[in-house]
């Protein structure tokens, strides 16, 4: 034990100094300890986000309005013919006849604000969780914002500007742009590596056209994964799944990488593609697709590709913290299922209505899916593959993200 005494003495001395000379720092530590982990559910069509417990019964804690400036934004759009055309195109295309007001969201490290991408308003905003007021607004390049990612330290958000083939990286507290980079056509999912050194962006191409037959796949645009240095925002690598799919005989499969998740050691990437009921395993070191998992089709689901919502037959994939189980949202097939990562054997098919996303509960025990067809989120036990609970939320839930709020947080006044 003697070897540990100097460290203990130093820690004690530091604690005394902090107590005497730096009450603000001590208060900050206390504030951090007072935060509560929650799940944010973005209700895309009604412009709200429900806040739920992050574990157990996922009980609802509150709700925030993510479009408090709606009137001002609509006035601005109506005054600009080009913005109005894109606004209506989003409504009548990817929005399925609805405006898209809440795509993705992350809270600031202090739990004071939530940052939300709003596709129809082509922006990202920070909303004060205590007051409901907007802290800052960042208009993205082009006319639509999309998926985001937060850096491991919580200080930066990367947001896809889907019509500008650009990803912006913003300071999460100020909204100031720290950098940006170009991508393939229609950037979608973003992922930071866990060391914060790299950002992966998946470009999915045009998903709201009717040229869905395999022989017309070339019309969908340039779809590849862009990997950039998360400090310089310079491209370090691109990954094109087209030759990799061709190499294993899947020439008729789309190369549009949709939701994806890394294994815990980041040696493997598991990803979904347009039109496919299943997913792939990709080895980063060998640059090859190593396994293909085809999941069951729902007999009631048409194989007509033009009927799939935004080209996505399955959209949503997550992995438990141990890296032993995957959870897949079978969007058009109306189910979700837990898959053993070693054997790729799926568990029970849990009935769900157009599940659109899959994430992991705060304790890592549950897969949480958004059921956009019935306006609820549902939890599935990773261990058993069985449904545990469903909780009603707002209109058309899509992204579900872990975040933090003050331990005594309640919904801000309307």
C-alpha positions in Angstrom: 0.0 0.0 0.0 2.8 2.6 0.5 3.1 3.1 -3.2 -0.4 4.7 -3.2 0.0 7.1 -0.4 1.5 10.0 -2.5 -1.4 9.9 -4.8 -3.9 9.9 -2.0 -2.0 12.9 -0.4 -2.0 14.8 -3.6 -5.7 14.1 -4.1 -6.4 15.4 -0.6 -4.4 18.5 -1.1 -6.1 19.2 -4.4 -9.5 18.8 -2.8 -8.6 21.3 -0.1 -7.4 23.8 -2.6 -10.6 23.4 -4.7 -12.7 23.8 -1.7 -11.0 27.0 -0.6 -10.1 28.7 -3.8 -12.4 27.4 -6.6 -16.0 27.1 -5.5 -17.2 27.5 -9.1 -15.3 24.3 -10.1 -16.8 22.5 -7.2 -20.2 23.7 -8.1 -19.7 22.5 -11.7 -18.8 19.0 -10.4 -21.9 19.0 -8.3 -24.0 20.1 -11.3 -22.6 17.2 -13.4 -23.4 14.8 -10.6 -27.0 16.1 -10.5 -27.7 15.2 -14.2 -30.2 12.5 -15.1 -29.7 10.2 -18.1 -32.8 10.1 -20.4 -33.9 9.1 -23.8 -34.9 11.7 -26.3 -37.4 10.7 -28.9 -37.7 13.0 -32.0 -41.3 13.2 -33.2 -40.5 14.2 -36.8 -43.9 15.2 -38.0 -45.2 17.2 -35.1 -42.0 19.0 -34.1 -41.6 17.7 -30.6 -39.3 15.5 -28.6 -40.5 13.3 -25.8 -38.1 12.7 -22.9 -38.3 9.2 -21.3 -36.5 7.3 -18.6 -33.4 5.7 -20.1 -34.0 2.3 -18.5 -36.7 0.0 -17.2 -40.2 1.0 -18.1 -39.1 4.0 -20.2 -41.7 6.1 -18.4 -42.4 9.5 -19.9 -40.8 12.5 -18.1 -41.7 15.4 -20.3 -41.8 16.9 -23.7 -40.3 19.9 -25.5 -41.3 21.9 -28.6 -38.4 21.9 -31.0 -40.1 24.4 -33.4 -40.9 27.4 -31.2 -39.9 29.6 -34.1 -42.2 27.9 -36.6 -44.1 31.0 -37.6 -40.9 32.9 -38.3 -39.4 30.1 -40.3 -42.6 29.6 -42.4 -42.7 33.3 -43.1 -39.0 33.2 -44.3 -39.7 30.2 -46.5 -42.8 31.8 -48.1 -40.7 34.9 -49.0 -38.2 32.9 -51.0 -39.5 30.9 -54.0 -36.5 28.5 -54.0 -36.8 27.7 -50.3 -40.6 27.2 -50.7 -40.0 24.7 -53.6 -37.6 22.7 -51.5 -39.9 22.9 -48.4 -42.8 21.5 -50.4 -40.5 18.9 -52.1 -39.5 17.6 -48.6 -43.1 17.5 -47.5 -44.3 15.6 -50.6 -41.2 13.4 -51.0 -39.2 12.1 -48.0 -41.8 13.5 -45.6 -44.6 11.3 -47.0 -46.9 14.2 -47.1 -45.7 15.7 -43.8 -43.2 18.3 -42.8 -40.0 17.0 -41.1 -39.3 19.0 -38.0 -37.3 16.8 -35.7 -34.7 14.4 -37.2 -31.9 14.0 -34.8 -30.9 15.4 -31.4 -28.2 15.4 -28.7 -27.9 17.2 -25.4 -25.0 19.4 -24.3 -22.6 18.0 -21.7 -24.1 20.1 -19.0 -27.6 18.9 -19.7 -28.9 22.5 -20.2 -29.8 22.3 -23.9 -30.7 19.9 -26.7 -29.4 20.4 -30.2 -31.9 19.3 -32.9 -31.6 19.0 -36.7 -34.8 20.2 -38.5 -34.9 18.9 -42.1 -37.8 21.1 -43.4 -36.2 24.2 -41.9 -32.7 23.3 -43.2 -31.1 24.1 -39.9 -29.8 23.0 -36.6 -31.0 24.7 -33.4 -30.0 24.6 -29.7 -33.0 24.7 -27.4 -32.8 25.7 -23.7 -34.3 22.8 -21.8 -35.4 25.0 -18.9 -37.1 27.7 -20.9 -37.8 26.1 -24.3 -36.2 29.1 -26.0 -33.7 28.9 -28.9 -30.1 29.5 -27.9 -28.6 29.5 -31.4 -29.6 28.5 -34.9 -27.3 27.3 -37.7 -28.7 27.2 -41.3 -27.0 24.3 -43.1 -25.8 24.5 -46.7 -28.5 23.8 -49.2 -32.1 23.1 -48.2 -32.3 20.1 -45.9 -30.6 19.0 -42.7 -30.5 15.3 -41.7 -28.7 12.8 -39.3 -26.2 14.0 -36.8 -23.5 12.6 -34.6 -21.9 13.9 -31.4 -18.2 13.6 -30.6 -17.3 11.3 -27.7 -16.5 14.3 -25.4 -19.9 15.8 -26.3 -18.5 19.1 -27.5 -19.1 18.9 -31.2 -22.0 17.8 -33.5 -21.7 16.7 -37.1 -24.8 17.3 -39.2 -25.5 16.2 -42.8 -26.7 18.8 -45.2 -28.3 16.4 -47.6 -28.9 18.6 -50.6 -25.5 20.2 -50.5 -23.4 16.9 -50.1 -21.8 18.5 -47.1 -21.3 17.7 -43.4 -21.0 20.6 -41.0 -19.2 20.2 -37.7 -20.4 22.6 -35.0 -19.5 23.6 -31.5 -22.4 22.2 -29.5 -22.5 25.1 -27.1 -22.2 28.0 -29.5 -23.3 26.7 -32.8 -20.2 28.0 -34.4 -18.9 26.0 -37.4 -15.6 24.4 -36.6 -15.2 22.8 -40.0 -17.0 21.0 -42.9 -16.3 18.4 -45.5 -17.8 17.1 -48.7 -19.4 13.7 -49.2 -21.1 11.6 -51.7 -24.6 12.3 -52.9 -27.2 12.8 -50.1 -25.1 12.4 -46.9 -27.1 10.6 -44.2 -25.7 8.8 -41.2 -22.6 10.1 -39.3 -20.5 8.2 -36.8 -17.6 9.4 -34.7 -15.0 6.8 -33.8 -14.9 6.3 -30.0 -11.5 7.9 -29.8 -12.9 11.0 -31.5 -10.2 10.9 -34.2 -12.4 10.2 -37.2 -15.9 10.8 -38.6 -17.6 8.3 -40.9 -20.3 9.6 -43.2 -22.6 7.4 -45.3 -24.0 8.9 -48.5 -27.3 7.2 -49.6 -28.0 8.9 -52.9 -31.5 9.7 -54.2 -34.0 7.7 -52.2 -37.2 9.4 -53.2 -37.1 8.5 -56.9 -39.0 5.7 -58.5 -36.0 4.3 -60.4 -35.7 1.5 -58.0 -35.1 -1.5 -60.3 -31.6 -3.0 -59.9 -30.6 -2.1 -63.5 -31.4 1.5 -62.7 -29.3 1.6 -59.6 -26.8 3.9 -61.3 -29.4 6.7 -61.3 -29.3 6.9 -57.5 -26.0 8.9 -57.5 -22.6 8.6 -55.9 -22.9 6.6 -52.8 -19.9 5.9 -50.6 -18.6 6.2 -47.1 -16.4 9.2 -46.5 -13.9 9.0 -43.6 -12.4 12.3 -42.4 -9.9 13.4 -39.8 -12.1 14.9 -37.0 -9.5 17.6 -36.3 -8.6 18.8 -39.8 -11.8 17.6 -41.5 -9.7 16.4 -44.4 -10.6 13.2 -46.1 -8.5 10.2 -45.2 -10.4 7.4 -46.8 -13.4 6.5 -48.9 -15.2 3.1 -48.8 -17.2 2.1 -51.9 -19.4 -1.0 -51.2 -20.2 -1.5 -54.9 -17.1 -3.6 -55.8 -17.3 -5.4 -52.5 -20.9 -6.5 -53.1 -20.0 -7.4 -56.7 -17.1 -9.5 -55.4 -19.5 -11.8 -53.4 -22.0 -12.0 -56.3 -24.5 -9.5 -55.0 -24.5 -7.3 -58.1 -28.2 -6.5 -57.8 -27.9 -5.2 -54.3 -27.8 -1.5 -53.5 -24.6 0.0 -52.2 -26.4 2.8 -50.4 -25.2 2.3 -46.8 -28.0 3.2 -44.3 -27.8 3.0 -40.5 -24.6 1.3 -39.3 -22.9 0.4 -36.1 -19.3 -0.5 -35.2 -18.3 -3.5 -33.1 -16.8 -2.4 -29.7 -13.3 -2.7 -31.0 -14.2 -0.9 -34.2 -12.8 -3.7 -36.4 -16.1 -4.6 -37.9 -18.9 -2.4 -39.3 -22.5 -3.8 -39.5 -24.7 -1.9 -41.9 -28.0 -1.9 -43.8 -28.5 -1.0 -47.4 -31.5 0.2 -49.4 -34.1 -2.4 -50.3 -32.5 -5.2 -48.4 -34.1 -7.2 -45.6 -31.0 -7.8 -43.6 -27.5 -6.5 -43.0 -23.8 -7.0 -43.8 -20.6 -7.4 -41.8 -17.6 -5.4 -43.1 -14.0 -5.9 -42.0 -12.2 -2.6 -41.9 -8.7 -4.2 -42.0 -9.2 -6.4 -45.0 -11.6 -4.0 -46.7 -14.1 -6.8 -47.4 -17.7 -7.8 -46.7 -17.2 -10.9 -44.5 -20.8 -12.0 -43.8 -24.3 -11.4 -45.1 -27.4 -11.8 -43.0 -30.7 -12.1 -44.7 -33.7 -11.7 -42.3 -37.2 -13.0 -42.9 -39.6 -11.2 -45.1 -43.1 -10.4 -43.9 -45.5 -12.2 -46.3 -47.8 -9.2 -46.2 -45.0 -6.9 -47.4 -44.9 -6.3 -51.1 -41.5 -6.8 -52.9 -42.3 -3.8 -55.1 -39.3 -1.6 -54.3 -41.3 1.6 -55.1 -43.5 0.9 -52.1 -40.6 1.0 -49.6 -40.4 4.2 -47.6 -37.4 6.2 -48.9 -35.9 3.0 -50.4 -35.4 1.5 -46.9 -36.8 -2.0 -46.4 -34.9 -2.2 -43.0 -33.7 0.9 -41.3 -32.2 0.9 -37.8 -29.5 -1.2 -36.3 -27.8 -1.1 -32.8 -25.5 -3.3 -30.7 -25.4 -4.1 -27.0 -22.3 -2.8 -25.1 -20.8 -6.3 -24.9 -20.9 -6.6 -28.6 -22.6 -9.9 -28.5 -26.1 -9.0 -29.9 -27.4 -6.8 -32.7 -30.9 -5.3 -32.8 -32.5 -4.7 -36.2 -35.5 -2.6 -37.1 -37.3 -4.4 -40.0 -39.1 -1.2 -41.1 -41.2 -2.4 -44.1 -41.6 -5.9 -42.7 -43.1 -4.6 -39.4 -40.9 -6.3 -36.9 -37.7 -5.9 -34.9 -35.4 -8.7 -33.8 -32.3 -9.4 -31.8 -29.5 -11.2 -33.7 -26.7 -13.2 -32.1 -23.5 -11.6 -33.4 -21.5 -14.8 -33.4 -24.0 -17.1 -35.2 -26.1 -14.4 -36.9 -29.1 -16.3 -35.8 -32.1 -14.1 -35.2 -34.4 -14.3 -32.2 -38.1 -13.8 -32.0 -39.6 -11.5 -34.6 -41.2 -8.8 -32.4 -44.2 -7.2 -34.2 -43.7 -3.5 -34.6 -45.3 -0.9 -36.9 -42.8 0.6 -39.3 -39.9 0.6 -36.8 -37.5 3.3 -38.0 -34.6 3.3 -35.6 -32.9 1.2 -33.0 -30.8 2.3 -30.1 -29.6 1.0 -26.7 -31.0 1.8 -23.3 -28.8 3.5 -20.7 -28.0 0.3 -18.9 -27.3 -1.6 -22.1 -30.0 -4.2 -21.4 -32.6 -3.1 -23.9 -32.9 -2.3 -27.6 -35.2 0.6 -28.0 -37.0 1.0 -31.4 -39.2 3.8 -32.6 -42.5 2.6 -34.1 -43.3 5.4 -36.5 -46.5 3.7 -37.7 -48.1 3.6 -34.2 -46.4 6.6 -32.6 -44.7 4.7 -29.8 -41.3 3.4 -28.7 -40.8 -0.2 -27.8 -38.1 -1.9 -25.7 -36.8 -5.4 -26.5 -34.6 -7.3 -24.0 -31.3 -8.1 -25.6 -31.0 -11.3 -23.4 -34.3 -12.9 -24.4 -35.3 -11.1 -27.6 -38.7 -10.4 -26.1 -40.6 -7.2 -25.9 -40.7 -5.6 -22.5 -42.7 -2.4 -22.8 -44.2 0.1 -25.3 -44.6 3.8 -24.5 -46.8 6.3 -26.5 -45.0 9.3 -28.0 -45.7 12.0 -30.6 -46.4 11.9 -34.3 -43.9 9.7 -36.3 -41.0 9.0 -33.9 -37.7 8.4 -35.7 -34.4 9.1 -34.0 -34.0 8.0 -30.4 -30.9 9.2 -28.6 -29.5 9.0 -25.0 -29.0 12.4 -23.4 -28.9 14.2 -20.0 -31.2 16.7 -18.2 -31.1 18.2 -14.8 -32.1 15.7 -12.2 -35.2 17.7 -11.3 -36.1 18.6 -14.9 -39.7 19.1 -16.0 -41.1 20.3 -19.3 -40.7 24.0 -20.0 -43.9 26.0 -20.1 -45.5 26.3 -23.5 
